[in-house]
Amino acid sequence: AVTTMPEVRAAIDDLDQQIVALLGTRLRYIEAAARIKEDRKTVRDEWRKRDVIGKAVKRAREVGFDAGICESVYETLVEGCIAYEGVRWEEI
């Protein structure tokens, strides 16, 4: 267990590094989706967006992470990924 602020900060910094690495991996899959999708109209899929956010919020509740924060983070993440996928789709 951590007992000092430097330990807390070091642990958070380590977690942030892991989170960013995972988000990078997630973005590689977004790039794959842009390559695979044949129609630009399929880049935005509202059903899938709701599904992804819903699953994340459900998991947040299971692990004791605030559902409101999770929903907000995932809303921003998914919207950013949709925008990124659209740009990548146009480039392909």
C-alpha positions as CSV (number, residue, x, y, z in Angstrom):
1,A,0.0,0.0,0.0
2,V,1.2,3.5,-0.8
3,T,1.7,5.8,2.2
4,T,3.2,9.0,0.6
5,M,2.2,11.4,-2.1
6,P,5.3,10.6,-4.2
7,E,4.3,6.9,-4.1
8,V,0.7,7.8,-5.1
9,R,2.0,10.0,-8.0
10,A,4.4,7.4,-9.2
11,A,1.7,4.8,-9.2
12,I,-0.7,7.1,-11.1
13,D,2.1,8.0,-13.6
14,D,2.7,4.3,-14.2
15,L,-1.0,3.6,-14.7
16,D,-1.2,6.6,-17.1
17,Q,1.6,5.1,-19.2
18,Q,-0.2,1.8,-19.4
19,I,-3.5,3.5,-20.3
20,V,-1.9,5.5,-23.1
21,A,-0.3,2.4,-24.5
22,L,-3.6,0.6,-24.5
23,L,-5.3,3.6,-26.2
24,G,-2.6,3.4,-28.9
25,T,-3.4,-0.2,-29.5
26,R,-7.1,0.7,-29.7
27,L,-6.3,3.3,-32.3
28,R,-4.6,0.7,-34.5
29,Y,-7.9,-1.2,-34.5
30,I,-9.7,2.1,-35.5
31,E,-7.2,2.3,-38.4
32,A,-8.0,-1.3,-39.4
33,A,-11.7,-0.4,-39.3
34,A,-11.1,2.5,-41.6
35,R,-9.3,0.1,-44.1
36,I,-12.0,-2.5,-43.9
37,K,-15.2,-0.4,-44.1
38,E,-16.2,0.1,-47.8
39,D,-18.6,3.0,-47.2
40,R,-17.8,6.3,-45.5
41,K,-21.3,6.3,-44.0
42,T,-20.5,3.3,-41.9
43,V,-17.7,5.2,-40.0
44,R,-20.3,6.6,-37.6
45,D,-22.4,3.8,-36.1
46,E,-24.6,5.2,-33.3
47,W,-25.7,1.7,-32.2
48,R,-22.0,0.6,-31.8
49,K,-21.2,3.8,-30.0
50,R,-23.9,3.3,-27.4
51,D,-22.9,-0.4,-27.1
52,V,-19.2,0.5,-26.4
53,I,-20.1,3.2,-23.9
54,G,-22.6,0.9,-22.2
55,K,-20.2,-1.9,-21.9
56,A,-17.6,0.4,-20.4
57,V,-20.0,1.9,-17.9
58,K,-21.1,-1.6,-16.9
59,R,-17.5,-2.6,-16.3
60,A,-16.8,0.6,-14.4
61,R,-19.6,-0.3,-12.0
62,E,-18.2,-3.8,-11.6
63,V,-14.7,-2.5,-10.6
64,G,-15.8,0.4,-8.5
65,F,-15.0,3.2,-11.0
66,D,-17.4,6.1,-11.1
67,A,-19.9,5.4,-13.9
68,G,-20.4,9.1,-14.7
69,I,-16.7,9.7,-15.2
70,C,-16.4,6.6,-17.3
71,E,-19.3,7.6,-19.5
72,S,-17.8,11.0,-20.0
73,V,-14.4,9.7,-20.8
74,Y,-15.8,7.1,-23.2
75,E,-18.1,9.7,-24.9
76,T,-15.0,11.8,-25.6
77,L,-12.9,8.8,-26.6
78,V,-15.4,7.3,-29.0
79,E,-16.2,10.6,-30.6
80,G,-12.5,11.3,-31.1
81,C,-12.0,7.8,-32.6
82,I,-14.9,8.3,-35.0
83,A,-13.4,11.6,-36.2
84,Y,-10.0,9.9,-36.5
85,E,-11.5,7.0,-38.4
86,G,-13.2,9.3,-40.8
87,V,-10.0,11.1,-41.6
88,R,-8.2,7.8,-42.1
89,W,-11.0,6.5,-44.3
90,E,-10.7,9.6,-46.5
91,E,-6.9,9.0,-46.8
92,I,-7.3,5.4,-48.0
